[in-house]
Amino acid sequence: MKVKFLAAPLVVGALMAPAAFSATTVHAAPVAPMAAVSTTQPNKTLSVAEAQKELQVVNTRIASLLDAQRSAKEAFAPTNITNIIGKLLETAKRIKEALVNIIKGGVAFLKSIPTRVELLVTMVDAVNGAAHTLQDKAQPAHSHVFLELVHASVLLVTFSATNDQLKNEMAAVKKALAEAQKMPDLKPNDVATFYTKTKLARVLRQVRFDRNTCVLPFKHLGTIYFMSRALLKATGVLMDPLVRVSEVDQAITDVKAAYQDALRAPNRLLTPAMPSFCAPAPAAS
């Protein structure tokens, strides 16, 4: 079922069906403060200047969602996680289309576009905030936030949603995240949640980049082999659906250590000097 925003002639957003979520999404960009971003009166037609301002905000959150989508794929996220990110991204892009239409001279009759942008921002920032603050929390914390995000997703594209309903949902999303942050932490022997595994996914992404920059151009094949084997082993931990928190933490430690060992290994003959940023970390005393 398609839901139309009254921003002729655009169709903005597809109604997202609620679903049960077992985990929450991943890190995208550093968390921005979850504050109101629009000073536009909700009951007036947007001017071109106001639409341009809203468009900048939406573009920032689209970039954040694209990064979250990439991270989710790298961390082998469950389908329900990638679906909610994809639906939110789709809605953000359609709001962008409505704003671009206004900037090009189209007539916008939807008086709640600014408030919908604020709700979108609140939702994306909650996704990012959860990625940073809930990665060590037990499963109920993730479900608590995601159930509220599902409700917000539906309201965001509901034709009949009022300005007050949208603002109340912003408060509800922020409240859900705050409540989840107070819930119990995981124990070392608990099964790792998606967010816990995302910590490892971030490390793997960075180590692969650093390996390509500082190891492959300078080191012997044996060193490269052991480095690649460490990355492969850590990837196996990431893909294990029943991996424990302690195993994820150990995999992070091991792959970082393997990279440092590779940096300390001798360079190939006749290779140029390694750049200074490739210097290994000082050995722990």
C-alpha positions in Angstrom: 0.0 0.0 0.0 1.4 3.4 -1.0 0.9 6.5 1.1 0.9 9.8 -0.7 2.3 13.0 0.8 0.4 16.0 -0.4 3.4 17.5 -2.3 2.1 17.3 -5.8 2.8 15.3 -7.8 5.2 13.1 -5.7 4.5 9.9 -3.9 6.5 9.8 -0.7 7.2 6.6 1.1 5.7 3.2 1.4 3.9 2.2 4.5 6.2 0.0 6.6 4.6 -3.0 8.2 5.5 -3.6 11.9 7.6 -6.6 12.6 9.3 -8.1 15.5 13.0 -7.2 15.7 15.6 -9.2 17.5 18.4 -6.8 17.4 19.1 -3.2 16.4 21.1 -1.5 13.7 24.7 -0.5 13.3 27.0 2.3 13.6 26.8 4.8 10.9 28.2 8.3 11.6 29.1 10.0 14.9 25.9 10.7 16.8 24.4 14.1 16.3 22.4 15.7 19.2 18.7 14.6 18.9 17.3 18.1 18.8 14.6 19.8 16.6 16.1 20.8 13.3 13.4 23.0 11.8 12.2 26.4 12.8 9.6 26.5 10.0 6.0 26.8 11.2 4.3 23.5 10.5 1.1 25.1 9.2 2.6 27.2 6.4 3.7 26.3 3.0 7.5 25.9 2.7 9.4 28.6 0.9 12.3 27.7 -1.4 14.8 28.9 1.2 13.1 26.8 3.9 13.0 23.7 1.6 16.7 24.1 0.9 17.5 24.2 4.6 15.4 21.1 5.2 17.1 19.4 2.3 20.5 19.8 3.8 19.3 18.1 7.0 17.7 15.2 5.0 20.9 14.8 2.9 23.0 14.4 6.0 20.8 11.7 7.4 20.7 9.9 4.0 24.5 9.7 4.1 24.3 8.3 7.6 21.8 5.7 6.6 23.9 4.7 3.6 26.8 4.1 5.9 24.6 2.2 8.3 23.4 0.0 5.4 27.0 -0.8 4.4 28.0 -1.6 7.9 25.0 -3.9 8.3 26.0 -5.9 5.3 29.6 -6.1 6.5 28.4 -7.4 9.8 26.0 -10.0 8.2 23.0 -8.3 9.8 19.8 -10.2 10.0 17.3 -9.5 7.2 14.9 -7.6 9.5 17.7 -5.2 10.4 18.7 -4.5 6.8 15.0 -4.1 5.9 14.3 -1.4 8.5 17.4 0.5 7.4 16.4 0.2 3.8 12.8 1.3 4.4 13.9 4.3 6.4 16.4 5.2 3.6 13.7 4.9 1.0 11.4 7.2 3.0 14.2 9.7 3.5 14.9 9.8 -0.3 11.2 10.4 -1.0 11.1 13.2 1.4 14.1 14.6 -0.4 12.2 14.3 -3.7 9.3 16.4 -2.2 11.7 19.1 -1.0 13.5 19.2 -4.4 10.1 19.6 -6.0 9.4 22.6 -3.9 12.8 24.1 -4.7 12.1 23.7 -8.4 8.8 25.6 -8.0 6.3 22.9 -7.3 3.4 23.6 -4.9 3.6 21.8 -1.5 0.3 21.4 0.3 1.6 19.2 3.1 1.9 21.4 6.1 3.8 18.8 8.2 6.9 18.3 6.0 9.2 20.1 8.5 7.9 18.0 11.4 8.3 14.8 9.4 11.9 15.9 8.7 12.3 16.3 12.5 10.9 12.8 13.1 13.2 11.4 10.4 16.2 13.0 12.0 15.2 11.7 15.5 14.9 8.2 14.1 18.2 8.2 12.3 19.9 9.7 15.3 18.3 7.0 17.5 19.7 4.3 15.3 23.2 5.8 15.5 22.8 6.5 19.2 21.8 2.9 19.9 24.8 1.7 17.9 27.1 3.5 20.3 25.3 3.2 23.6 23.6 -0.2 23.4 26.4 -2.4 22.0 27.0 -4.0 25.4 23.3 -4.2 26.4 21.2 -7.4 26.5 18.7 -8.3 23.9 15.6 -6.6 25.5 17.2 -3.2 25.2 17.5 -3.6 21.4 14.0 -4.8 21.0 12.7 -2.0 23.1 14.2 0.6 20.8 13.3 -1.1 17.6 9.6 -1.6 18.4 9.3 2.1 18.9 11.2 2.7 15.6 8.8 0.5 13.8 5.9 2.5 15.2 7.6 5.7 14.2 8.3 4.4 10.7 4.6 3.8 10.1 3.6 7.2 11.4 6.3 9.0 9.4 4.5 8.1 6.1 0.9 8.1 7.4 -1.2 10.6 5.4 -3.4 11.5 8.4 -0.6 12.0 11.0 -1.0 15.4 12.7 1.8 17.7 13.7 1.2 16.8 17.4 1.3 13.1 16.7 4.6 13.4 14.9 6.1 15.5 17.7 4.8 13.0 20.3 6.4 10.2 18.4 9.8 12.1 18.5 9.5 12.2 22.2 8.6 8.5 22.4 11.7 7.5 20.3 14.0 9.5 22.5 12.4 8.0 25.6 12.7 4.4 24.3 16.5 4.9 23.7 17.0 6.5 27.2 15.1 3.6 28.8 17.1 1.0 26.9 20.4 2.6 28.0 19.4 1.8 31.6 18.7 -1.9 30.9 21.2 -4.7 32.0 24.5 -5.2 30.2 25.5 -8.5 28.6 27.7 -11.0 30.4 30.8 -12.5 28.9 29.1 -15.9 28.3 26.0 -14.4 26.8 25.3 -14.9 23.1 26.6 -11.7 21.3 23.9 -9.4 19.9 24.2 -7.8 16.5 25.5 -4.6 18.1 28.2 -6.5 20.0 29.3 -8.1 16.7 29.3 -4.7 15.0 32.2 -3.7 17.2 34.2 -6.5 15.5 32.9 -5.5 12.1 34.2 -2.0 12.5 37.6 -3.3 13.6 37.8 -5.6 10.6 36.9 -2.8 8.2 39.7 -0.6 9.6 42.3 -3.4 9.8 41.6 -4.5 6.2 42.1 -0.9 5.0 45.3 -0.5 7.1 46.6 -3.9 5.8 46.1 -2.8 2.2 48.0 0.5 3.0 50.7 -0.6 5.3 51.3 -4.4 4.9 50.6 -5.5 1.4 53.0 -3.0 -0.3 56.0 -3.7 2.1 55.9 -7.1 3.7 56.9 -10.6 2.8 54.3 -13.1 1.6 54.5 -15.1 4.8 53.6 -12.0 6.9 50.7 -11.2 4.5 49.5 -14.8 4.8 49.4 -14.8 8.6 47.7 -11.4 8.5 45.1 -12.7 6.1 44.5 -15.8 8.2 43.9 -13.7 11.3 41.3 -11.7 9.3 39.6 -14.8 8.1 39.4 -16.3 11.6 37.8 -13.1 12.9 35.3 -13.1 10.0 34.3 -16.6 11.1 33.6 -15.3 14.6 31.5 -12.5 13.1 29.4 -15.0 11.1 28.8 -17.4 14.0 25.1 -16.9 15.1 25.8 -18.3 18.6 29.2 -16.6 19.3 29.7 -15.4 22.9 30.5 -11.9 23.9 33.9 -13.0 25.2 34.7 -14.6 21.9 33.9 -11.4 20.0 36.1 -9.4 22.4 38.9 -11.9 22.0 38.6 -11.8 18.2 39.0 -8.0 18.3 42.1 -8.4 20.5 43.6 -11.1 18.2 43.1 -9.3 14.9 44.5 -6.0 16.3 47.5 -8.0 17.6 48.0 -9.7 14.2 48.1 -6.4 12.5 50.7 -5.0 14.9 52.8 -8.2 14.4 52.7 -7.7 10.7 53.8 -4.1 11.0 56.8 -5.2 13.1 57.8 -7.9 10.6 60.8 -7.2 8.3 60.1 -5.4 5.0 60.8 -7.0 1.6 64.2 -6.1 0.1 64.3 -3.0 -2.1 60.9 -1.7 -1.0 60.6 2.0 -0.1 60.4 3.0 3.5 57.0 2.6 5.2 55.2 5.9 5.8 55.3 7.2 9.4 51.6 6.5 10.0 52.3 2.8 9.4 54.6 2.6 12.4 53.6 -0.1 14.9 52.2 0.9 18.2 54.7 1.0 21.1 54.9 -2.4 22.9 53.1 -2.5 26.2 55.4 -2.2 29.2 
